[in-house]
Amino acid sequence: MKLGLSQMKFSVKYKPLLNRCVRCTLRIWWPNIISNKDLWKVTGQEDINLEIRKRKSRWIGHTLRKEDGEIPKAALLWNPQGNRKRGRPRNSWRRSIIKEAGRSWNELRFLAANGQK
Protein backbone atom coordinates (compact mmCIF):
# COMPACT_ATOMS: atom_id res chain seq x y z
CA MET A 1 0.00 0.00 0.00
CA LYS A 2 1.47 3.33 -1.08
CA LEU A 3 0.98 6.30 1.21
CA GLY A 4 0.84 9.93 0.15
CA LEU A 5 3.17 12.35 1.86
CA SER A 6 0.42 13.96 3.90
CA GLN A 7 -0.82 10.53 4.93
CA MET A 8 2.67 9.47 6.00
CA LYS A 9 3.05 12.62 8.07
CA PHE A 10 -0.28 11.90 9.73
CA SER A 11 0.66 8.29 10.34
CA VAL A 12 4.03 9.14 11.90
CA LYS A 13 2.65 11.96 14.03
CA TYR A 14 -0.71 10.72 15.26
CA LYS A 15 -0.70 6.93 15.09
CA PRO A 16 1.37 6.58 18.30
CA LEU A 17 -0.98 9.02 20.04
CA LEU A 18 -3.99 7.08 18.81
CA ASN A 19 -2.45 3.79 20.01
CA ARG A 20 -1.73 5.29 23.42
CA CYS A 21 -5.28 6.62 23.75
CA VAL A 22 -6.75 3.23 22.82
CA ARG A 23 -4.47 1.52 25.35
CA CYS A 24 -5.61 3.93 28.07
CA THR A 25 -9.25 3.40 27.16
CA LEU A 26 -8.83 -0.38 27.36
CA ARG A 27 -6.72 -0.03 30.53
CA ILE A 28 -3.70 -1.80 29.08
CA TRP A 29 -0.70 -0.65 31.13
CA TRP A 30 2.99 -1.38 30.82
CA PRO A 31 3.13 -4.85 32.46
CA ASN A 32 0.58 -6.13 29.94
CA ILE A 33 2.51 -6.16 26.69
CA ILE A 34 0.34 -6.26 23.57
CA SER A 35 1.37 -5.46 20.00
CA ASN A 36 -0.31 -2.68 18.05
CA LYS A 37 -1.77 -5.18 15.56
CA ASP A 38 -3.35 -7.15 18.40
CA LEU A 39 -4.60 -3.91 19.90
CA TRP A 40 -6.44 -3.04 16.68
CA LYS A 41 -7.86 -6.58 16.43
CA VAL A 42 -9.23 -6.30 19.96
CA THR A 43 -10.94 -3.00 19.19
CA GLY A 44 -12.26 -4.22 15.84
CA GLN A 45 -10.91 -1.11 14.12
CA GLU A 46 -9.11 -0.94 10.80
CA ASP A 47 -5.73 0.65 10.27
CA ILE A 48 -5.99 4.45 10.27
CA ASN A 49 -4.22 4.70 6.89
CA LEU A 50 -6.77 2.39 5.30
CA GLU A 51 -9.62 4.37 6.82
CA ILE A 52 -8.19 7.62 5.42
CA ARG A 53 -7.90 6.12 1.93
CA LYS A 54 -11.48 4.85 2.07
CA ARG A 55 -12.84 8.23 3.11
CA LYS A 56 -10.84 10.06 0.45
CA SER A 57 -12.14 7.78 -2.30
CA ARG A 58 -15.70 8.06 -0.98
CA TRP A 59 -15.48 11.84 -0.96
CA ILE A 60 -14.08 11.97 -4.50
CA GLY A 61 -16.86 9.73 -5.80
CA HIS A 62 -19.46 11.83 -4.01
CA THR A 63 -18.02 15.09 -5.34
CA LEU A 64 -17.62 13.90 -8.93
CA ARG A 65 -21.26 12.76 -9.02
CA LYS A 66 -22.50 16.25 -8.07
CA GLU A 67 -24.05 18.70 -10.54
CA ASP A 68 -21.65 20.57 -12.81
CA GLY A 69 -22.21 24.00 -11.26
CA GLU A 70 -21.50 23.00 -7.66
CA ILE A 71 -18.48 24.59 -5.97
CA PRO A 72 -16.76 21.42 -4.62
CA LYS A 73 -16.84 19.78 -8.04
CA ALA A 74 -15.57 22.93 -9.74
CA ALA A 75 -12.73 23.20 -7.19
CA LEU A 76 -11.76 19.56 -7.68
CA LEU A 77 -11.75 19.84 -11.47
CA TRP A 78 -10.09 23.27 -11.56
CA ASN A 79 -6.89 23.43 -13.60
CA PRO A 80 -4.87 26.58 -12.85
CA GLN A 81 -3.39 28.30 -15.89
CA GLY A 82 -0.29 30.46 -16.20
CA ASN A 83 3.27 30.24 -14.98
CA ARG A 84 4.19 28.72 -11.69
CA LYS A 85 6.94 29.72 -9.31
CA ARG A 86 10.44 28.32 -9.52
CA GLY A 87 11.28 25.00 -7.95
CA ARG A 88 9.45 21.75 -7.45
CA PRO A 89 5.71 21.97 -8.08
CA ARG A 90 3.54 21.68 -5.02
CA ASN A 91 1.74 18.40 -4.66
CA SER A 92 -1.98 19.04 -4.95
CA TRP A 93 -4.62 16.89 -3.29
CA ARG A 94 -5.73 15.68 -6.71
CA ARG A 95 -2.19 14.60 -7.64
CA SER A 96 -1.81 12.74 -4.35
CA ILE A 97 -5.06 10.86 -5.03
CA ILE A 98 -3.91 9.90 -8.52
CA LYS A 99 -0.61 8.64 -7.11
CA GLU A 100 -2.28 6.62 -4.33
CA ALA A 101 -4.87 5.07 -6.65
CA GLY A 102 -2.34 4.26 -9.37
CA ARG A 103 -4.84 5.29 -12.05
CA SER A 104 -5.30 8.27 -14.30
CA TRP A 105 -7.70 11.08 -13.44
CA ASN A 106 -10.02 10.14 -16.32
CA GLU A 107 -10.21 6.56 -15.05
CA LEU A 108 -11.09 7.79 -11.56
CA ARG A 109 -13.80 10.08 -12.97
CA PHE A 110 -15.25 7.18 -14.98
CA LEU A 111 -15.28 4.88 -11.94
CA ALA A 112 -16.89 7.58 -9.80
CA ALA A 113 -19.60 8.19 -12.40
CA ASN A 114 -20.44 4.48 -12.37
CA GLY A 115 -20.28 4.24 -8.57
CA GLN A 116 -17.43 1.71 -8.60
CA LYS A 117 -14.45 1.51 -6.24
Number of C-alpha atoms within 10 A of each C-alpha: 7 11 17 19 11 11 16 13 12 14 17 10 11 13 15 12 12 13 14 15 12 16 17 11 9 12 10 14 11 8 6 8 8 12 9 14 10 10 16 16 12 10 10 9 10 11 13 16 17 12 11 13 17 12 11 14 16 14 13 18 21 15 20 21 15 14 11 11 8 11 12 16 17 15 10 13 13 9 8 7 6 5 6 10 7 6 6 7 8 9 11 9 13 13 14 16 20 17 15 14 16 12 11 12 16 10 12 21 15 13 14 20 14 11 12 9 10
